[in-house]
Amino acid sequence: MKKLTKICALVALSLLILGCGRAAEQERAMTIQEIQAIEGIPVRVKGATLQTIRRIERTSGTAEGLRQSMVSNGPSGTLQRIMVRPGDRVREGEVIAQMFFEEGAPRTVAQANFDRAEATYNRVQRLFEEGAATQEQIEGARVQFEDARRSLRGANVAEFITAPFAGVVLETFSAVGTRISGGTNIANIADFSTVRFDARINQMNIGSYAVGQRAFTLVESDTVWGRATSVAVGADAQTHSFRVRFEFPNPRQLLRVGEFKEIFVITQERQNAIAVPIEIVVSKSGVQGVYVVENQTAVFRPIEMGILSGSDVEVVSGLQEGDVVVIAGMTLLSDGVKVNVRN
C-alpha cells in the first residue's frame, strides 16, 4: 500500500512539472504576441525623397582617333628620311618623310615646267594689256600655268610626304634606305583630341539607344564623359548586331588609341523622381506595392513602377515626397497592423 502511494505521488509530481512547463511556454508565446500587439512589429523606415534616377546599359569598344589615317608614298622610290617617331605631335602639312628617286626627282622636272608656264602666262598677260594678244591666247596660257602648278604640287607630295591633319604619330613602318613601291604605308597618324568607340549592340537591346544619349567610361580614378553620335538603322549581315558610335572629348588624353574600354550609357534619365529599393516591393493579390507608416500603422500602398536602375526602381505613382516607407521588416506586416519604428 505504501509502495502504491509513492508511485501515485511520483506520477502526480511528473504531471505537475509537465503542466508547469507547458504553461510557461504558453506564457512566453503570449508574451511575444502581447508585446507586438502593444508596441507594434519592429520595422525600419525611410522618408521618400526626390532624386535623379538613371537606367544605365553597359557596352564596350576599342578606342580610335576621331581622325586616323595611314600615310603612304606616291611613286616608287627609296625612303630617304623619316622625320618623326611614334609619340611625336605633328601639324597639318608638316613633312614627315622624304623620298629619293634614282631617275631624278619629279619635283625638278615639275619645277622647270612650272617656271616656264608662269613666265609664258605673265608675258601673254602683258601682251593682252597692250592689245597684242587675244582673249583666247591668255586663257590658254592660264590653263597651262594652272596645270603646271598642280603638277608641281603633286611632285612635291611625291618627294615630301606630309601629315594630312594635326595629330600624333602612332607608328612608323618602313625602314630608311629601303626601296618601296607606290602606296606603301609609312606612318599611322591619329587625332585623338576626340576619341570614338564603335560598340556592337544586339537586336534585343538596340531599341534602348538613341543619338545624343550621355555615356561615360572610367580611366583609373577619372570619369570621361561623351555621347552617342550615331545609331545604325540596319544590322551587320554576319553578326546581326547594330553599330552605335560614341565620341568622347579627350583634351587631357586620358583615353589612348587602341585600348579596350567598357562604356556606360544612360539610356533613360528622370529628374525629381521618387525611387525605392526594388527589394522592398511586395505583391498582394497580384498588385505591386510598398508599406508606408501612417499613425504608427502599416498601410499597403499600390505603386506603378518605372525606370529600373540597379537595385532601385522609380515609383511613377503611389508615393509622394515625404511618405514614410518601410525598408526592413515588411515580411511580417499586413495592412493595418501596428508598427514600432526602430531606425
KAKAPE-V351789 format. One record per pair of residues at least 12 apart in sequence whose ideal C-beta (glycine too) atoms are under 7 Angstrom apart, sorted by the first residue. I is the first residue (numbers start at 0). J is the second residue. D is the distance in whole Angstrom. If there is no record, write none. Layout:
# KAKAPE-V351789
i:I j:J d:D
i:I j:J d:D
This chain:
# KAKAPE-V351789
i:38 j:339 d:5
i:39 j:295 d:6
i:39 j:337 d:4
i:39 j:338 d:5
i:39 j:339 d:4
i:40 j:328 d:6
i:40 j:331 d:5
i:40 j:332 d:6
i:40 j:336 d:6
i:40 j:338 d:5
i:40 j:339 d:6
i:41 j:328 d:6
i:41 j:339 d:5
i:41 j:341 d:5
i:42 j:325 d:5
i:42 j:327 d:6
i:42 j:328 d:4
i:42 j:338 d:5
i:42 j:339 d:7
i:42 j:340 d:6
i:43 j:326 d:5
i:43 j:327 d:4
i:43 j:328 d:6
i:43 j:341 d:6
i:43 j:342 d:5
i:44 j:292 d:6
i:44 j:323 d:5
i:44 j:324 d:6
i:44 j:325 d:6
i:44 j:326 d:6
i:44 j:340 d:5
i:44 j:342 d:6
i:45 j:324 d:6
i:45 j:326 d:5
i:46 j:321 d:6
i:46 j:323 d:6
i:47 j:273 d:5
i:47 j:318 d:5
i:47 j:319 d:7
i:47 j:320 d:6
i:47 j:321 d:6
i:47 j:322 d:4
i:47 j:324 d:6
i:48 j:320 d:6
i:49 j:271 d:5
i:49 j:272 d:7
i:49 j:273 d:6
i:49 j:320 d:6
i:50 j:272 d:6
i:50 j:274 d:6
i:51 j:268 d:7
i:51 j:269 d:7
i:51 j:270 d:5
i:51 j:272 d:7
i:52 j:269 d:5
i:52 j:272 d:5
i:52 j:274 d:5
i:52 j:306 d:5
i:52 j:308 d:5
i:52 j:311 d:7
i:52 j:313 d:5
i:53 j:265 d:5
i:53 j:267 d:7
i:53 j:268 d:5
i:53 j:308 d:5
i:54 j:266 d:5
i:54 j:267 d:4
i:54 j:306 d:5
i:54 j:307 d:6
i:54 j:308 d:5
i:55 j:263 d:5
i:55 j:264 d:7
i:55 j:265 d:6
i:55 j:308 d:7
i:56 j:204 d:7
i:56 j:207 d:6
i:56 j:264 d:5
i:56 j:266 d:5
i:57 j:261 d:6
i:57 j:263 d:6
i:58 j:198 d:4
i:58 j:200 d:6
i:58 j:262 d:5
i:58 j:264 d:6
i:59 j:198 d:6
i:59 j:259 d:7
i:59 j:260 d:7
i:59 j:261 d:5
i:59 j:262 d:6
i:60 j:196 d:3
i:60 j:197 d:5
i:60 j:198 d:4
i:60 j:260 d:7
i:60 j:262 d:6
i:61 j:196 d:7
i:61 j:257 d:7
i:61 j:259 d:5
i:62 j:194 d:5
i:62 j:196 d:6
i:62 j:254 d:5
i:62 j:255 d:6
i:62 j:256 d:5
i:62 j:257 d:6
i:62 j:258 d:5
i:62 j:260 d:6
i:63 j:194 d:7
i:63 j:195 d:5
i:63 j:256 d:6
i:64 j:166 d:7
i:64 j:189 d:3
i:64 j:190 d:5
i:64 j:191 d:4
i:64 j:194 d:7
i:64 j:256 d:5
i:65 j:190 d:6
i:65 j:193 d:4
i:65 j:194 d:7
i:65 j:195 d:6
i:65 j:246 d:7
i:66 j:164 d:6
i:66 j:166 d:7
i:66 j:190 d:4
i:67 j:189 d:4
i:68 j:163 d:5
i:68 j:188 d:6
i:69 j:184 d:5
i:69 j:187 d:5
i:70 j:95 d:7
i:70 j:160 d:6
i:70 j:162 d:7
i:70 j:163 d:7
i:70 j:185 d:6
i:70 j:186 d:5
i:70 j:188 d:6
i:71 j:182 d:5
i:71 j:183 d:6
i:71 j:184 d:5
i:71 j:185 d:6
i:72 j:98 d:6
i:72 j:160 d:6
i:72 j:179 d:6
i:72 j:181 d:6
i:72 j:183 d:6
i:72 j:185 d:6
i:73 j:156 d:6
i:73 j:157 d:4
i:73 j:181 d:6
i:74 j:105 d:7
i:74 j:157 d:5
i:74 j:181 d:5
i:75 j:179 d:7
i:75 j:180 d:5
i:75 j:181 d:5
i:76 j:98 d:4
i:76 j:99 d:6
i:76 j:100 d:5
i:76 j:178 d:7
i:77 j:98 d:7
i:77 j:99 d:5
i:77 j:176 d:7
i:77 j:177 d:7
i:77 j:178 d:5
i:78 j:96 d:6
i:78 j:98 d:6
i:78 j:173 d:5
i:78 j:175 d:6
i:78 j:176 d:7
i:78 j:177 d:6
i:78 j:179 d:6
i:79 j:97 d:5
i:79 j:98 d:6
i:79 j:99 d:4
i:80 j:96 d:6
i:80 j:97 d:4
i:80 j:175 d:6
i:81 j:95 d:7
i:81 j:96 d:5
i:81 j:171 d:6
i:81 j:175 d:6
i:82 j:94 d:6
i:82 j:95 d:6
i:82 j:96 d:6
i:83 j:95 d:5
i:83 j:168 d:5
i:83 j:171 d:7
i:83 j:186 d:7
i:84 j:168 d:7
i:84 j:171 d:7
i:85 j:168 d:5
i:85 j:169 d:6
i:85 j:170 d:6
i:85 j:171 d:6
i:86 j:167 d:7
i:86 j:168 d:7
i:87 j:168 d:5
i:88 j:167 d:6
i:89 j:162 d:4
i:89 j:165 d:7
i:89 j:166 d:6
i:89 j:168 d:6
i:89 j:188 d:7
i:90 j:162 d:7
i:90 j:165 d:5
i:91 j:162 d:6
i:91 j:164 d:5
i:91 j:165 d:5
i:92 j:161 d:5
i:92 j:162 d:7
i:93 j:161 d:6
i:93 j:162 d:5
i:94 j:159 d:5
i:94 j:161 d:5
i:95 j:160 d:6
i:95 j:161 d:6
i:95 j:162 d:6
i:95 j:186 d:6
i:96 j:160 d:4
i:96 j:185 d:5
i:97 j:158 d:6
i:97 j:159 d:6
i:98 j:157 d:6
i:98 j:158 d:5
i:98 j:160 d:7
i:104 j:158 d:6
i:105 j:154 d:4
i:105 j:157 d:5
i:105 j:158 d:7
i:106 j:154 d:4
i:106 j:155 d:6
i:106 j:158 d:5
i:109 j:150 d:5
i:109 j:151 d:4
i:109 j:154 d:4
i:110 j:151 d:6
i:112 j:147 d:5
i:112 j:150 d:6
i:113 j:147 d:4
i:113 j:148 d:6
i:113 j:151 d:4
i:116 j:143 d:5
i:116 j:144 d:4
i:116 j:147 d:4
i:117 j:144 d:6
i:119 j:140 d:5
i:119 j:143 d:7
i:120 j:140 d:4
i:120 j:141 d:6
i:120 j:144 d:4
i:123 j:136 d:6
i:123 j:137 d:5
i:123 j:140 d:4
i:124 j:137 d:6
i:160 j:185 d:6
i:162 j:188 d:6
i:164 j:190 d:6
i:165 j:190 d:6
i:166 j:188 d:5
i:166 j:189 d:5
i:166 j:190 d:4
i:167 j:189 d:6
i:167 j:191 d:7
i:168 j:186 d:6
i:168 j:188 d:6
i:169 j:187 d:4
i:169 j:188 d:7
i:169 j:189 d:5
i:169 j:256 d:6
i:170 j:186 d:7
i:170 j:187 d:5
i:171 j:185 d:7
i:171 j:186 d:5
i:172 j:184 d:5
i:172 j:185 d:6
i:172 j:186 d:7
i:173 j:185 d:5
i:189 j:256 d:5
i:191 j:249 d:6
i:191 j:252 d:7
i:191 j:256 d:5
i:192 j:249 d:6
i:192 j:250 d:7
i:193 j:246 d:6
i:193 j:247 d:7
i:193 j:248 d:5
i:193 j:249 d:6
i:194 j:247 d:5
i:194 j:249 d:5
i:194 j:254 d:4
i:195 j:244 d:6
i:195 j:245 d:7
i:195 j:246 d:5
i:196 j:245 d:5
i:196 j:260 d:7
i:196 j:262 d:6
i:197 j:242 d:5
i:197 j:244 d:5
i:198 j:243 d:5
i:198 j:245 d:7
i:198 j:262 d:6
i:199 j:238 d:6
i:199 j:240 d:4
i:199 j:242 d:6
i:200 j:240 d:6
i:200 j:241 d:5
i:200 j:243 d:5
i:201 j:240 d:6
i:202 j:234 d:6
i:202 j:239 d:6
i:202 j:241 d:7
i:205 j:241 d:4
i:207 j:266 d:4
i:208 j:227 d:6
i:208 j:230 d:5
i:208 j:243 d:5
i:208 j:264 d:7
i:208 j:266 d:7
i:209 j:227 d:7
i:209 j:230 d:6
i:210 j:227 d:6
i:210 j:228 d:6
i:210 j:229 d:6
i:210 j:230 d:6
i:211 j:226 d:6
i:211 j:227 d:6
i:212 j:226 d:7
i:212 j:227 d:5
i:212 j:264 d:6
i:212 j:265 d:6
i:212 j:266 d:6
i:213 j:226 d:6
i:213 j:265 d:5
i:214 j:226 d:6
i:214 j:227 d:6
i:214 j:245 d:5
i:214 j:262 d:5
i:214 j:263 d:6
i:214 j:264 d:5
i:214 j:265 d:7
i:215 j:263 d:5
i:216 j:247 d:7
i:216 j:260 d:5
i:216 j:261 d:7
i:216 j:262 d:5
i:216 j:263 d:7
i:218 j:253 d:4
i:218 j:254 d:7
i:221 j:253 d:6
i:223 j:247 d:5
i:223 j:253 d:6
i:223 j:254 d:6
i:225 j:245 d:5
i:225 j:246 d:5
i:225 j:247 d:3
i:225 j:248 d:7
i:226 j:245 d:7
i:226 j:246 d:6
i:227 j:243 d:6
i:227 j:245 d:5
i:227 j:264 d:7
i:228 j:244 d:5
i:228 j:245 d:7
i:228 j:246 d:5
i:229 j:244 d:5
i:230 j:243 d:5
i:231 j:243 d:7
i:245 j:262 d:6
i:267 j:306 d:5
i:269 j:306 d:6
i:269 j:313 d:6
i:272 j:313 d:5
i:273 j:314 d:5
i:273 j:318 d:5
i:273 j:320 d:7
i:274 j:311 d:4
i:274 j:312 d:6
i:274 j:313 d:5
i:274 j:314 d:7
i:275 j:289 d:6
i:275 j:311 d:7
i:275 j:312 d:6
i:275 j:314 d:6
i:275 j:324 d:6
i:276 j:310 d:6
i:276 j:311 d:6
i:276 j:326 d:7
i:277 j:307 d:7
i:277 j:310 d:6
i:277 j:311 d:7
i:277 j:312 d:5
i:279 j:325 d:7
i:279 j:326 d:5
i:279 j:329 d:6
i:280 j:312 d:7
i:281 j:329 d:6
i:283 j:299 d:6
i:286 j:301 d:5
i:287 j:301 d:7
i:287 j:302 d:6
i:287 j:304 d:7
i:288 j:300 d:5
i:288 j:301 d:4
i:288 j:302 d:5
i:288 j:317 d:7
i:289 j:302 d:6
i:289 j:324 d:6
i:289 j:325 d:7
i:290 j:325 d:4
i:290 j:329 d:5
i:290 j:332 d:5
i:291 j:322 d:5
i:291 j:323 d:6
i:291 j:324 d:6
i:291 j:325 d:7
i:292 j:323 d:4
i:292 j:325 d:6
i:292 j:338 d:6
i:292 j:340 d:7
i:295 j:337 d:6
i:295 j:338 d:6
i:296 j:335 d:6
i:296 j:336 d:7
i:296 j:337 d:6
i:296 j:338 d:7
i:297 j:325 d:7
i:297 j:332 d:4
i:297 j:334 d:7
i:297 j:335 d:7
i:297 j:336 d:5
i:297 j:338 d:5
i:298 j:334 d:6
i:299 j:334 d:4
i:300 j:317 d:5
i:300 j:318 d:7
i:301 j:317 d:6
i:302 j:314 d:5
i:302 j:316 d:7
i:302 j:317 d:3
i:302 j:318 d:6
i:303 j:315 d:4
i:303 j:316 d:4
i:303 j:317 d:6
